[in-house]
Amino acid sequence: MRDGAAQQPGGGSVGWEPVDGGCDYPGCDQTEAFRCGYLDRRRVECGRAGCRGHMRLVGGRGYCMRHASIVEVLRLAAARGTPLQPPDLDSRAASLVLNVARALEPGLETRLRRWAGMHHTVFDDPTVRYSRSDRARREQGRWERIWALAGHNGYLLRVMLRVDDLRPEWVALVVDGVVAHQEIPPWISHRGPQWPVPGSVEAAAEREAFLERLLAVVDAHAARQGLTAASAEGGPGR
């Protein structure tokens, strides 16, 4: 990392950093490759090499797919005045919350806006936040993304996606302060030769079914609270 180079949360000088040896991703034969610029809170570098198809630019710097999502979380937090320390190199928690939230968001926002009508307000803060339950901050924390529906007297519905540092493969859906559903997403739980090829019709169907399960939990809770039930037609994006 060059002295005086522009820096951003998560480390990395601005620009692509070429590296010899080709792309590290299995099955990729690209000889042009670049180094992931991620630097965690301990100053440990990722250093994974990938071609342009297996890397992503964030803030003008190249990162592997997992760390690109994490740097997005860090940049958004910094822009909102709540800077975070870059997670440890092998932590997937922040990127998992961000990616599931993005996939869930169209269906969830459609429901919240339908339920809001003319009299309530939808709160949607895209920031992924980091919190700890103990004030001394000795315990491991958790990464959270929150949506809410509010009326004149407070929240009518509050939905949170959460991934704990100690359980970085589990996605928890918290509705009105209660853990309503926990699941390891299928693209993590089914890793190995039995898992459908990423991008295949089978993998997309597994991912869609996972999102539908989360939305069904929100629908059931909303119905118990007397909110108008969301239409199940069209899947998570409608």
C-alpha positions in Angstrom: 0.0 0.0 0.0 1.6 3.2 -1.2 2.3 6.0 1.3 0.0 9.0 0.7 -2.4 7.1 -1.5 -6.1 7.9 -1.1 -7.7 5.6 1.5 -11.2 4.6 2.2 -12.9 2.5 5.0 -11.7 -1.1 4.7 -8.4 0.0 3.3 -7.1 0.1 -0.2 -5.6 2.7 -2.4 -7.8 4.0 -5.2 -7.6 2.0 -8.4 -6.9 -1.5 -9.5 -3.8 -3.3 -8.2 -2.5 -5.7 -10.8 -1.1 -9.0 -9.5 0.7 -11.9 -11.3 -0.6 -15.5 -11.4 -4.1 -15.0 -12.8 -7.5 -15.2 -11.2 -7.8 -17.3 -8.0 -11.5 -18.2 -8.5 -12.0 -22.0 -9.3 -12.6 -22.6 -13.0 -11.5 -19.2 -14.1 -8.7 -19.0 -16.7 -8.3 -15.3 -16.9 -4.6 -14.3 -16.7 -5.2 -10.6 -16.0 -5.9 -10.3 -12.2 -6.0 -7.7 -9.5 -5.5 -7.9 -5.7 -8.4 -7.3 -3.3 -7.6 -4.2 -1.4 -9.5 -5.0 1.8 -7.7 -4.3 5.1 -9.3 -5.4 8.4 -9.2 -3.8 11.8 -6.0 -5.7 12.7 -4.4 -4.4 9.5 -4.5 -7.9 7.9 -4.9 -7.8 4.1 -7.1 -10.0 2.0 -4.9 -10.1 -1.0 -7.1 -12.5 -3.0 -6.5 -12.2 -6.7 -9.4 -11.9 -9.1 -10.2 -10.9 -12.7 -12.5 -8.0 -13.4 -15.4 -10.5 -13.6 -14.7 -11.8 -10.1 -13.9 -8.4 -8.5 -16.0 -5.3 -7.9 -15.1 -1.6 -7.8 -16.2 0.2 -4.7 -15.2 3.8 -4.3 -12.9 3.3 -7.2 -11.0 0.4 -5.6 -11.1 -3.2 -6.5 -12.3 -5.8 -4.0 -13.2 -9.5 -4.0 -17.0 -10.0 -3.9 -17.3 -10.6 -0.2 -15.2 -7.6 0.8 -16.8 -5.3 -1.8 -20.0 -5.7 0.2 -18.3 -5.1 3.5 -16.6 -1.9 2.2 -20.0 -0.7 1.0 -21.3 -1.1 4.5 -18.3 0.8 5.9 -18.6 3.7 3.4 -22.3 4.2 4.1 -21.7 4.2 7.8 -18.9 6.7 7.5 -21.0 8.9 5.3 -23.8 8.9 7.9 -21.3 9.9 10.7 -21.2 6.4 12.4 -17.9 5.0 11.2 -17.2 1.3 11.9 -14.0 -0.7 12.3 -13.5 -3.1 9.3 -14.5 -6.6 10.4 -12.0 -9.4 10.7 -10.9 -10.8 7.3 -12.9 -14.0 7.6 -16.1 -12.5 8.9 -19.1 -12.8 6.5 -21.6 -11.2 8.8 -21.7 -7.6 7.5 -21.8 -8.7 3.8 -24.5 -11.3 4.5 -26.8 -8.8 6.1 -26.3 -6.3 3.2 -26.8 -8.9 0.5 -29.9 -10.5 2.1 -31.4 -7.0 2.8 -31.0 -5.9 -0.8 -32.7 -9.0 -2.0 -35.5 -8.8 0.5 -36.0 -5.0 0.2 -38.3 -4.8 -2.8 -40.9 -7.2 -1.4 -40.7 -5.8 2.1 -40.9 -2.2 1.1 -43.9 -3.0 -1.1 -45.7 -4.5 1.9 -44.8 -1.7 4.2 -46.0 1.0 1.8 -49.2 -0.9 1.2 -49.8 -1.2 4.9 -48.9 2.4 5.5 -51.6 3.8 3.3 -52.2 7.6 3.8 -51.9 7.7 7.6 -48.6 6.0 8.5 -44.9 6.4 7.6 -42.3 3.9 6.3 -38.8 4.3 7.7 -36.1 2.7 5.6 -32.5 3.4 6.6 -30.2 1.6 4.3 -27.4 1.7 6.8 -26.1 -1.6 8.2 -25.4 -0.9 11.8 -23.1 -2.7 14.3 -24.3 -3.0 17.9 -23.4 -4.7 21.1 -25.6 -5.6 24.0 -23.1 -4.7 26.7 -22.1 -1.1 27.3 -18.5 -2.1 28.1 -18.3 -3.5 24.5 -16.5 -6.6 25.6 -18.9 -9.0 24.0 -19.1 -9.9 20.3 -21.7 -7.8 18.5 -24.1 -8.1 15.6 -24.8 -6.5 12.2 -28.3 -5.1 11.7 -30.5 -3.6 9.0 -33.9 -2.1 10.0 -37.2 -1.2 8.4 -40.2 0.2 10.3 -43.8 1.3 9.9 -44.8 4.1 12.3 -48.0 5.9 13.3 -48.7 8.9 15.4 -48.2 6.9 18.6 -45.0 5.1 17.7 -44.0 2.0 15.8 -46.7 -0.3 14.3 -44.2 -2.7 12.9 -40.4 -3.0 13.1 -38.5 -5.5 11.0 -34.8 -6.2 11.5 -32.4 -8.5 9.7 -29.5 -9.5 12.0 -26.3 -11.6 11.8 -24.3 -12.1 15.0 -20.5 -12.2 15.0 -20.7 -15.5 16.9 -23.1 -17.1 14.3 -22.0 -15.5 11.0 -23.8 -17.9 8.8 -27.3 -17.5 10.4 -29.7 -14.8 9.3 -32.2 -13.8 12.1 -35.4 -12.1 11.2 -36.5 -10.0 14.2 -40.1 -8.6 14.2 -41.1 -6.2 16.9 -38.2 -7.2 19.1 -38.8 -10.9 18.9 -36.7 -13.3 16.8 -39.4 -14.7 14.5 -37.2 -16.8 12.2 -33.6 -18.0 11.9 -32.1 -19.8 9.0 -28.8 -20.4 7.2 -29.3 -19.2 3.6 -29.3 -22.1 1.1 -26.3 -20.8 -0.8 -24.3 -21.3 2.5 -26.0 -24.4 4.0 -25.9 -26.3 0.7 -22.3 -25.6 -0.3 -20.5 -28.4 -2.0 -21.2 -30.7 -5.0 -24.9 -31.0 -4.2 -25.5 -27.2 -4.3 -26.8 -25.9 -7.7 -24.3 -24.0 -9.8 -24.4 -20.2 -8.9 -26.5 -18.4 -11.4 -28.4 -21.5 -12.4 -32.2 -21.8 -12.4 -32.0 -24.1 -9.4 -29.9 -21.8 -7.4 -32.2 -18.8 -8.2 -35.2 -20.9 -7.1 -33.6 -21.8 -3.8 -32.7 -18.1 -3.2 -36.3 -17.0 -4.0 -37.8 -19.6 -1.7 -35.6 -18.4 1.1 -36.8 -14.8 0.6 -40.4 -16.0 0.4 -40.0 -17.7 3.8 -38.8 -14.5 5.4 -41.6 -12.5 3.9 -44.2 -15.0 4.9 -43.1 -14.6 8.5 -43.6 -10.8 8.2 -47.0 -11.3 6.6 -48.1 -13.6 9.4 -47.0 -11.2 12.1 -48.7 -8.2 10.3 -51.9 -10.2 10.0 -51.9 -10.9 13.8 -51.4 -7.2 14.3 -54.4 -6.3 12.2 -52.5 -4.8 9.3 -53.9 -5.5 5.8 -52.3 -8.7 4.5 -49.9 -8.3 1.6 -50.6 -10.0 -1.6 -48.5 -13.1 -2.1 -48.7 -12.7 -5.9 -45.5 -12.1 -7.8 -42.9 -13.1 -5.2 -40.5 -11.0 -3.1 -40.1 -8.2 -5.7 -43.8 -7.3 -5.9 
